[in-house]
Amino acid sequence: MKKHNLKASVSAAAIALSLALGAQTAQAQDAVLPLPPVQQSGDVSWVSGGVPDEQLPAIQAAKRDYPLVLELYQKAGAKSEYTAGADIRIKNGKGDVLLDAKSTGPFFLVRMPPGTYHVEATLEDKAISKKGVTVPSKGSKRVVFVFPQGTD
């Protein structure tokens, strides 16, 4: 009789553990945040995010759908860390401003017509310019901005 109770107890414990692990997995999946809302200005649409970290999977998945991917970092000693709050400005070859927006995370994904653009990111009065950024008709162009330490 004791063996039967032991088997029943072990089976009940295994079921309880399985249910607990399943609930924990469901909670972890629920913790993944969706992509932030897409913004639009004329022919340019963009999304910015990556903060908190639970939003990173959505941002990483969306990168392939945007021909221009801006990444924003700030020096922190020998390393670079994600940063946010930079003003992003994109101009065409004529100098017309096509986009003037603020990043809400370290990733700024832009959908715009193929061409060559001037892209500028400014964080706390420190501007970094990238001239001659070519946005492809297929694939995407990654542009990285690294701001000096103490810029925020």
Disulfide bonds with the S-S distance in Angstrom:
none
